[in-house]
Amino acid sequence: MEVALVPLTPLDIHNKEFNRGFRGYDEDEVNEFLDQIIKDYEQVIREKKEIEERVHELTEKLGHFTNIEETLNKSILIAQETAEDVKRNAQKEGKLIIKEAEKNADRIINESLAKSRKIMLDIEELKKQSKVYRTRFRMLIEAQLEMLDNDDWDHMMDYQMVAAGEDVDGENGE
């Protein structure tokens, strides 16, 4: 009898019947069957070992990828938190910069207004001084004109001419 080359199933083993020989089962048939069982069992063991190795390898890869996934998720969370921190800090810094700029702008405006007021006061003071100077200058000119229009001036001029003429005569005649 020829043994099938198809791997045995538990049902095949259970249903296998052996012919009885003179001393019981046919030894060759039993040995062939046992050899087939051993061969199939060895194949099952090899396949099981390969599958276990593959499962172990895939489990390690899965663990590695799981670690990578966890690391990436943590990195994403850290990046998001960092981005939020940067955004918050930038907003705070922006508000501080704006507040400082507004404060500086107010200071500059107040300083400019104070300088403008001082300049206006200086201008008013210069106008007053100009009026006083003009008035004094006018008074001086009027006084000088009065002196020129005065008879005393004519008399003084006549006197000086006479005196100058005497000096000239006195120098020539001596």
N, CA, C and O of each residue as an XYZ file, in Angstrom:
696
protein
N       0.836     -1.175      0.000
C       0.000      0.000      0.000
C       0.880      1.236      0.000
O       1.910      1.289      0.671
N       0.463      2.199     -0.746
C       1.231      3.422     -0.905
C       0.671      4.475      0.049
O      -0.543      4.638      0.174
N       1.576      5.180      0.714
C       1.176      6.200      1.680
C       1.021      7.523      0.934
O       1.829      7.863      0.071
N      -0.030      8.261      1.282
C      -0.297      9.542      0.629
C       0.777     10.555      1.026
O       1.266     10.543      2.155
N       1.139     11.436      0.077
C       2.164     12.450      0.314
C       1.571     13.738      0.894
O       2.293     14.690      1.191
N       0.268     13.747      1.044
C      -0.412     14.905      1.601
C      -0.196     14.866      3.117
O      -0.304     13.799      3.721
N       0.106     16.002      3.739
C       0.312     15.996      5.193
C      -0.918     15.453      5.902
O      -2.053     15.683      5.485
N      -0.670     14.745      6.958
C      -1.756     14.124      7.720
C      -2.483     15.144      8.573
O      -1.923     16.138      9.036
N      -3.758     14.847      8.756
C      -4.557     15.661      9.657
C      -4.864     14.806     10.874
O      -4.711     13.586     10.812
N      -5.283     15.391     11.954
C      -5.638     14.576     13.119
C      -6.718     13.548     12.797
O      -6.721     12.455     13.363
N      -7.623     13.886     11.905
C      -8.679     12.946     11.512
C      -8.087     11.743     10.778
O      -8.530     10.612     10.980
N      -7.064     11.991      9.909
C      -6.404     10.882      9.198
C      -5.765      9.920     10.194
O      -5.865      8.702     10.048
N      -5.122     10.471     11.186
C      -4.467      9.603     12.178
C      -5.520      8.827     12.945
O      -5.366      7.632     13.197
N      -6.576      9.504     13.309
C      -7.633      8.846     14.078
C      -8.305      7.730     13.285
O      -8.599      6.671     13.841
N      -8.549      7.948     12.014
C      -9.279      6.974     11.191
C      -8.396      5.905     10.561
O      -8.913      4.997      9.911
N      -7.107      5.984     10.730
C      -6.205      5.003     10.102
C      -6.454      3.616     10.698
O      -6.452      3.441     11.916
N      -6.665      2.655      9.834
C      -6.852      1.266     10.267
C      -5.722      0.432      9.710
O      -5.325      0.592      8.556
N      -5.228     -0.426     10.506
C      -4.128     -1.311     10.110
C      -4.669     -2.716      9.888
O      -5.528     -3.181     10.637
N      -4.165     -3.395      8.855
C      -4.561     -4.789      8.594
C      -3.840     -5.702      9.581
O      -2.711     -5.440      9.996
N      -4.513     -6.752      9.932
C      -3.923     -7.694     10.867
C      -3.169     -8.756     10.111
O      -3.653     -9.362      9.154
N      -1.999     -8.945     10.573
C      -1.193    -10.007      9.996
C      -1.170    -11.186     10.950
O      -1.965    -11.270     11.886
N      -0.273    -12.062     10.699
C      -0.166    -13.253     11.516
C       0.122    -12.891     12.966
O      -0.397    -13.511     13.894
N       0.902    -11.943     13.127
C       1.254    -11.589     14.499
C       0.585    -10.277     14.898
O       1.052     -9.667     15.860
N      -0.376     -9.834     14.299
C      -1.077     -8.594     14.620
C      -1.046     -7.663     13.426
O      -1.309     -8.090     12.302
N      -0.723     -6.372     13.656
C      -0.670     -5.380     12.586
C       0.489     -5.665     11.666
O       1.488     -6.268     12.059
N       0.338     -5.220     10.425
C       1.427     -5.361      9.447
C       2.506     -4.357      9.844
O       2.286     -3.146      9.809
N       3.652     -4.864     10.215
C       4.735     -4.030     10.734
C       5.210     -3.004      9.730
O       5.436     -1.849     10.092
N       5.363     -3.391      8.497
C       5.835     -2.452      7.476
C       4.852     -1.285      7.304
O       5.254     -0.128      7.186
N       3.578     -1.613      7.294
C       2.567     -0.576      7.129
C       2.591      0.384      8.326
O       2.524      1.603      8.165
N       2.686     -0.184      9.501
C       2.744      0.638     10.710
C       4.001      1.506     10.683
O       3.932      2.693     11.000
N       5.135      0.941     10.315
C       6.394      1.687     10.261
C       6.328      2.796      9.208
O       6.786      3.913      9.451
N       5.759      2.487      8.042
C       5.607      3.515      7.005
C       4.735      4.669      7.518
O       5.029      5.848      7.321
N       3.653      4.265      8.183
C       2.757      5.284      8.704
C       3.460      6.130      9.770
O       3.333      7.355      9.786
N       4.188      5.476     10.639
C       4.923      6.204     11.677
C       5.990      7.109     11.049
O       6.201      8.234     11.502
N       6.653      6.613     10.011
C       7.645      7.446      9.316
C       6.973      8.695      8.721
O       7.503      9.802      8.812
N       5.799      8.492      8.114
C       5.059      9.629      7.544
C       4.665     10.609      8.652
O       4.774     11.823      8.484
N       4.206     10.068      9.789
C       3.825     10.926     10.920
C       5.040     11.707     11.409
O       4.955     12.909     11.661
N       6.160     11.023     11.541
C       7.389     11.675     12.017
C       7.799     12.782     11.049
O       8.125     13.897     11.458
N       7.775     12.451      9.760
C       8.151     13.427      8.736
C       7.216     14.644      8.773
O       7.674     15.787      8.765
N       5.917     14.387      8.814
C       4.950     15.482      8.855
C       5.073     16.274     10.156
O       4.954     17.500     10.168
N       5.310     15.566     11.228
C       5.432     16.226     12.526
C       6.681     17.112     12.562
O       6.657     18.227     13.085
N       7.780     16.584     11.990
C       9.008     17.385     11.907
C       8.761     18.648     11.068
O       9.244     19.730     11.399
N       8.004     18.487      9.984
C       7.682     19.641      9.147
C       6.837     20.642      9.937
O       7.051     21.852      9.866
N       5.877     20.112     10.686
C       5.029     20.981     11.509
C       5.884     21.709     12.543
O       5.694     22.901     12.787
N       6.821     20.991     13.147
C       7.697     21.610     14.155
C       8.552     22.702     13.510
O       8.702     23.791     14.065
N       9.116     22.399     12.323
C       9.923     23.406     11.611
C       9.078     24.635     11.265
O       9.484     25.775     11.492
N       7.908     24.374     10.717
C       7.028     25.484     10.353
C       6.621     26.290     11.586
O       6.557     27.519     11.563
N       6.347     25.547     12.669
C       5.979     26.219     13.914
C       7.133     27.090     14.395
O       6.927     28.226     14.820
N       8.355     26.548     14.325
C       9.533     27.308     14.750
C       9.721     28.539     13.858
O       9.991     29.636     14.349
N       9.573     28.343     12.539
C       9.696     29.479     11.616
C       8.625     30.532     11.902
O       8.895     31.732     11.905
N       7.405     30.053     12.143
C       6.306     30.973     12.449
C       6.595     31.709     13.754
O       6.380     32.916     13.856
N       7.086     30.965     14.757
C       7.411     31.604     16.038
C       8.515     32.643     15.859
O       8.463     33.732     16.431
N       9.527     32.279     15.045
C      10.603     33.238     14.779
C      10.053     34.468     14.053
O      10.405     35.604     14.372
N       9.200     34.222     13.091
C       8.602     35.328     12.331
C       7.725     36.191     13.252
O       7.746     37.421     13.193
N       6.946     35.492     14.114
C       6.105     36.217     15.070
C       6.991     37.047     16.001
O       6.687     38.205     16.286
N       8.092     36.445     16.472
C       9.028     37.164     17.349
C       9.618     38.381     16.617
O       9.686     39.482     17.163
N      10.036     38.147     15.376
C      10.605     39.234     14.561
C       9.575     40.345     14.350
O       9.878     41.527     14.512
N       8.350     39.946     13.985
C       7.293     40.931     13.761
C       6.900     41.632     15.062
O       6.578     42.820     15.067
N       6.931     40.881     16.161
C       6.634     41.481     17.465
C       7.683     42.530     17.812
O       7.355     43.606     18.312
N       8.962     42.205     17.540
C      10.034     43.180     17.781
C       9.847     44.407     16.891
O       9.975     45.544     17.344
N       9.539     44.155     15.604
C       9.312     45.282     14.695
C       8.119     46.113     15.162
O       8.157     47.344     15.159
N       7.065     45.414     15.561
C       5.880     46.111     16.051
C       6.234     46.948     17.278
O       5.819     48.100     17.407
N       7.017     46.337     18.181
C       7.463     47.078     19.364
C       8.286     48.290     18.965
O       8.114     49.380     19.510
N       9.183     48.087     18.004
C      10.020     49.187     17.520
C       9.150     50.293     16.912
O       9.329     51.475     17.204
N       8.202     49.879     16.059
C       7.322     50.866     15.431
C       6.395     51.522     16.460
O       6.064     52.703     16.352
N       5.987     50.738     17.453
C       5.167     51.301     18.528
C       5.963     52.355     19.286
O       5.443     53.420     19.618
N       7.250     52.043     19.562
C       8.117     53.027     20.229
C       8.281     54.276     19.367
O       8.221     55.403     19.858
N       8.490     54.048     18.067
C       8.623     55.188     17.149
C       7.338     56.014     17.158
O       7.379     57.243     17.214
N       6.202     55.328     17.102
C       4.915     56.028     17.116
C       4.751     56.835     18.403
O       4.340     57.995     18.374
N       5.083     56.196     19.543
C       4.977     56.907     20.824
C       5.915     58.109     20.847
O       5.546     59.193     21.298
N       7.144     57.895     20.349
C       8.117     58.987     20.315
C       7.615     60.113     19.419
O       7.708     61.288     19.773
N       7.080     59.745     18.253
C       6.544     60.761     17.341
C       5.362     61.497     17.969
O       5.252     62.718     17.860
N       4.484     60.745     18.623
C       3.342     61.384     19.281
C       3.813     62.345     20.367
O       3.306     63.460     20.493
N       4.809     61.885     21.160
C       5.357     62.766     22.203
C       6.012     63.986     21.566
O       5.854     65.110     22.041
N       6.753     63.748     20.480
C       7.415     64.864     19.790
C       6.388     65.849     19.251
O       6.572     67.063     19.341
N       5.311     65.321     18.694
C       4.250     66.190     18.172
C       3.630     67.003     19.308
O       3.398     68.204     19.173
N       3.363     66.322     20.441
C       2.796     67.035     21.586
C       3.752     68.109     22.089
O       3.345     69.233     22.382
N       5.039     67.744     22.187
C       6.041     68.713     22.645
C       6.121     69.877     21.663
O       6.192     71.039     22.064
N       6.107     69.548     20.365
C       6.167     70.605     19.345
C       4.938     71.512     19.443
O       5.052     72.733     19.330
N       3.764     70.912     19.653
C       2.547     71.715     19.789
C       2.615     72.597     21.034
O       2.264     73.776     20.996
N       3.082     71.994     22.153
C       3.203     72.773     23.387
C       4.220     73.892     23.207
O       4.003     75.026     23.636
N       5.342     73.547     22.560
C       6.378     74.552     22.322
C       5.835     75.661     21.428
O       6.079     76.843     21.673
N       5.103     75.275     20.397
C       4.516     76.277     19.498
C       3.549     77.178     20.265
O       3.531     78.392     20.067
N       2.751     76.575     21.137
C       1.823     77.371     21.944
C       2.592     78.305     22.876
O       2.233     79.472     23.036
N       3.669     77.773     23.495
C       4.501     78.613     24.376
C       5.119     79.762     23.595
O       5.111     80.910     24.041
N       5.653     79.436     22.424
C       6.271     80.478     21.589
C       5.224     81.521     21.202
O       5.485     82.724     21.239
N       4.049     81.049     20.835
C       2.968     81.957     20.443
C       2.572     82.853     21.616
O       2.428     84.066     21.468
N       2.397     82.219     22.808
C       2.031     83.002     23.993
C       3.116     84.021     24.325
O       2.832     85.188     24.596
N       4.371     83.555     24.299
C       5.483     84.460     24.603
C       5.570     85.590     23.583
O       5.828     86.740     23.939
N       5.352     85.254     22.313
C       5.390     86.281     21.264
C       4.267     87.297     21.481
O       4.468     88.499     21.309
N       3.087     86.805     21.859
C       1.975     87.717     22.119
C       2.283     88.616     23.319
O       2.031     89.820     23.288
N       2.841     87.999     24.392
C       3.209     88.798     25.569
C       4.257     89.836     25.194
O       4.147     91.008     25.551
N       5.272     89.386     24.470
C       6.344     90.293     24.068
C       5.803     91.390     23.153
O       6.192     92.553     23.263
N       4.907     91.006     22.256
C       4.295     91.997     21.367
C       3.514     93.041     22.156
O       3.592     94.236     21.871
N       2.755     92.575     23.160
C       1.999     93.511     23.994
C       2.945     94.429     24.761
O       2.703     95.630     24.877
N       4.043     93.841     25.291
C       5.023     94.663     26.012
C       5.667     95.693     25.085
O       5.860     96.849     25.463
N       5.994     95.261     23.875
C       6.607     96.179     22.901
C       5.634     97.305     22.565
O       6.018     98.473     22.500
N       4.371     96.942     22.352
C       3.355     97.955     22.035
C       3.191     98.918     23.208
O       3.127    100.133     23.022
N       3.122     98.354     24.432
C       2.969     99.196     25.616
C       4.164    100.136     25.763
O       4.002    101.323     26.045
N       5.365     99.591     25.568
C       6.585    100.400     25.660
C       6.595    101.473     24.568
O       6.972    102.618     24.817
N       6.178    101.092     23.361
C       6.134    102.054     22.253
C       5.119    103.163     22.547
O       5.377    104.338     22.287
N       3.965    102.773     23.092
C       2.956    103.779     23.436
C       3.486    104.716     24.519
O       3.282    105.929     24.469
N       4.180    104.115     25.511
C       4.754    104.929     26.584
C       5.793    105.895     26.014
O       5.812    107.075     26.364
N       6.653    105.385     25.134
C       7.660    106.242     24.499
C       7.002    107.314     23.639
O       7.434    108.467     23.626
N       5.953    106.920     22.920
C       5.242    107.890     22.077
C       4.632    108.988     22.948
O       4.713    110.170     22.615
N       4.018    108.586     24.072
C       3.448    109.585     24.984
C       4.541    110.504     25.518
O       4.355    111.718     25.593
N       5.684    109.922     25.890
C       6.793    110.712     26.413
C       7.285    111.696     25.351
O       7.503    112.875     25.631
N       7.454    111.187     24.122
C       7.932    112.047     23.026
C       6.931    113.170     22.751
O       7.314    114.321     22.541
N       5.650    112.819     22.755
C       4.610    113.834     22.519
C       4.641    114.880     23.629
O       4.585    116.081     23.365
N       4.730    114.405     24.887
C       4.762    115.346     26.012
C       6.004    116.231     25.954
O       5.927    117.434     26.203
N       7.150    115.628     25.624
C       8.379    116.416     25.490
C       8.243    117.433     24.359
O       8.655    118.585     24.494
N       7.661    116.994     23.247
C       7.473    117.900     22.105
C       6.534    119.044     22.463
O       6.775    120.197     22.105
N       5.457    118.710     23.176
C       4.526    119.762     23.596
C       5.215    120.741     24.543
O       5.028    121.954     24.438
N       6.016    120.205     25.472
C       6.732    121.080     26.411
C       7.715    121.974     25.653
O       7.809    123.169     25.930
N       8.444    121.394     24.699
C       9.387    122.188     23.899
C       8.640    123.236     23.084
O       9.078    124.380     22.967
N       7.504    122.827     22.522
C       6.695    123.751     21.725
C       6.221    124.919     22.592
O       6.275    126.076     22.177
N       5.751    124.593     23.816
C       5.307    125.655     24.729
C       6.469    126.586     25.072
O       6.311    127.806     25.100
N       7.634    126.000     25.331
C       8.811    126.801     25.665
C       9.181    127.699     24.492
O       9.490    128.876     24.679
N       9.150    127.146     23.286
C       9.460    127.947     22.093
C       8.450    129.081     21.945
O       8.819    130.212     21.629
N       7.171    128.772     22.177
C       6.134    129.811     22.080
C       6.385    130.902     23.125
O       6.250    132.091     22.838
N       6.756    130.478     24.355
C       7.062    131.463     25.394
C       8.291    132.287     25.009
O       8.325    133.502     25.208
N       9.302    131.607     24.452
C      10.504    132.317     23.999
C      10.157    133.317     22.899
O      10.664    134.439     22.891
N       9.290    132.907     21.973
C       8.875    133.803     20.882
C       8.150    135.017     21.458
O       8.412    136.154     21.064
N       7.236    134.766     22.395
C       6.504    135.872     23.019
C       7.474    136.807     23.742
O       7.344    138.028     23.667
N       8.451    136.218     24.447
C       9.453    137.026     25.150
C      10.271    137.845     24.160
O      10.546    139.021     24.398
N      10.662    137.218     23.043
C      11.420    137.942     22.016
C      10.588    139.058     21.397
O      11.117    140.126     21.091
N       9.297    138.824     21.211
C       8.409    139.869     20.679
C       8.359    141.051     21.645
O       8.437    142.212     21.243
N       8.224    140.715     22.949
C       8.189    141.785     23.954
C       9.500    142.564     23.942
O       9.505    143.795     23.948
N      10.618    141.824     23.925
C      11.923    142.481     23.911
C      12.087    143.324     22.645
O      12.650    144.418     22.682
N      11.583    142.792     21.519
C      11.659    143.527     20.257
C      10.861    144.827     20.351
O      11.318    145.873     19.890
N       9.668    144.761     20.948
C       8.848    145.964     21.106
C       9.560    146.973     22.005
O       9.594    148.170     21.722
N      10.136    146.447     23.114
C      10.848    147.343     24.033
C      12.027    147.973     23.310
O      12.234    149.183     23.399
N      12.798    147.170     22.598
C      13.964    147.687     21.864
C      13.526    148.712     20.828
O      14.142    149.768     20.687
N      12.467    148.397     20.111
C      11.956    149.287     19.062
C      11.509    150.615     19.676
O      11.792    151.698     19.164
N      10.800    150.479     20.795
C      10.333    151.693     21.480
C      11.523    152.526     21.936
O      11.546    153.740     21.738
N      12.523    151.872     22.553
C      13.704    152.597     23.024
C      14.465    153.203     21.848
O      14.943    154.335     21.926
N      14.573    152.447     20.762
C      15.285    152.940     19.588
C      14.556    154.142     19.001
O      15.171    155.134     18.611
N      13.219    154.028     18.948
C      12.394    155.133     18.436
C      12.589    156.374     19.318
O      12.725    157.498     18.834
N      12.595    156.117     20.652
C      12.777    157.243     21.572
C      14.151    157.887     21.369
O      14.287    159.110     21.415
N      15.158    157.052     21.145
C      16.509    157.556     20.918
C      16.552    158.381     19.637
O      17.108    159.480     19.610
N      15.955    157.834     18.571
C      15.942    158.553     17.288
C      15.172    159.856     17.430
O      15.608    160.898     16.939
N      14.022    159.798     18.106
C      13.226    161.012     18.292
C      14.009    162.045     19.098
O      13.970    163.243     18.815
N      14.729    161.544     20.118
C      15.544    162.471     20.932
C      16.638    163.080     20.078
O      16.928    164.271     20.188
N      17.238    162.278     19.239
C      18.297    162.782     18.368
C      17.715    163.784     17.366
O      18.322    164.820     17.095
N      16.536    163.470     16.820
C      15.889    164.390     15.883
C      15.529    165.703     16.580
O      15.666    166.785     16.010
N      15.073    165.584     17.806
C      14.750    166.784     18.575
C      15.982    167.646     18.762
O      15.930    168.872     18.667
N      17.087    166.976     19.027
C      18.337    167.709     19.196
C      18.718    168.403     17.895
O      19.184    169.543     17.893
N      18.508    167.689     16.783
C      18.844    168.277     15.488
C      17.921    169.451     15.162
O      18.351    170.446     14.579
N      16.670    169.325     15.537
C      15.696    170.372     15.253
C      15.791    171.522     16.269
O      15.198    172.577     16.042
N      16.466    171.360     17.300
C      16.556    172.340     18.378
C      17.438    173.519     17.942
O      18.404    173.341     17.200
N      17.092    174.718     18.411
C      17.876    175.916     18.091
C      19.251    175.855     18.720
O      20.202    176.443     18.205
N      19.357    175.176     19.785
C      20.650    175.040     20.453
C      21.653    174.379     19.521
O      22.838    174.713     19.527
N      21.193    173.487     18.762
C      22.086    172.772     17.828
C      22.636    173.766     16.812
O      23.835    173.795     16.536
N      21.745    174.571     16.265
C      22.191    175.587     15.298
C      23.162    176.559     15.970
O      24.184    176.925     15.389
N      22.850    176.959     17.155
C      23.698    177.882     17.899
C      25.047    177.239     18.188
O      26.084    177.890     18.064
N      25.041    175.990     18.565
C      26.274    175.273     18.856
C      27.098    175.137     17.584
O      28.324    175.240     17.625
N      26.450    174.911     16.481
C      27.158    174.771     15.224
C      27.783    176.112     14.837
O      28.906    176.166     14.337
N      27.042    177.186     15.075
C      27.592    178.512     14.771
C      28.780    178.797     15.665
O      29.792    179.329     15.208
N      28.669    178.452     16.913
C      29.728    178.693     17.884
C      30.966    177.905     17.513
O      32.081    178.420     17.594
N      30.781    176.680     17.115
C      31.919    175.846     16.759
C      32.572    176.387     15.493
O      33.791    176.296     15.352
N      31.803    176.939     14.582
C      32.360    177.488     13.352
C      33.169    178.735     13.666
O      34.242    178.955     13.104
N      32.656    179.524     14.546
C      33.365    180.741     14.927
C      34.644    180.351     15.634
O      35.706    180.912     15.367
N      34.544    179.404     16.522
C      35.718    178.971     17.275
C      36.727    178.357     16.341
O      37.930    178.534     16.533
N      36.283    177.659     15.362
C      37.201    177.036     14.418
C      37.858    178.111     13.581
O      39.032    177.992     13.232
N      37.127    179.153     13.256
C      37.685    180.243     12.458
C      38.726    181.011     13.252
O      39.726    181.437     12.676
N      38.539    181.201     14.516
C      39.499    181.886     15.352
C      40.753    181.074     15.469
O      41.859    181.614     15.496
N      40.587    179.808     15.535
C      41.762    178.938     15.623
C      42.554    179.055     14.343
O      43.784    179.062     14.369
N      41.872    179.145     13.240
C      42.554    179.217     11.958
C      43.263    180.575     11.868
O      44.405    180.647     11.413
N      42.605    181.626     12.290
C      43.213    182.953     12.248
C      44.372    183.025     13.219
O      45.410    183.617     12.924
N      44.197    182.449     14.318
C      45.236    182.483     15.332
C      46.460    181.724     14.915
O      47.567    182.078     15.323
N      46.322    180.787     14.193
C      47.475    180.001     13.756
C      48.163    180.729     12.623
O      49.388    180.688     12.512
N      47.416    181.375     11.804
C      48.005    182.078     10.667
C      48.677    183.372     11.119
O      49.700    183.762     10.557
N      48.134    184.020     12.095
C      48.619    185.318     12.487
C      49.714    185.255     13.519
O      50.268    186.319     13.799
N      50.040    184.325     14.027
C      51.034    184.285     15.070
C      52.349    184.096     14.531
O      53.322    184.038     15.283
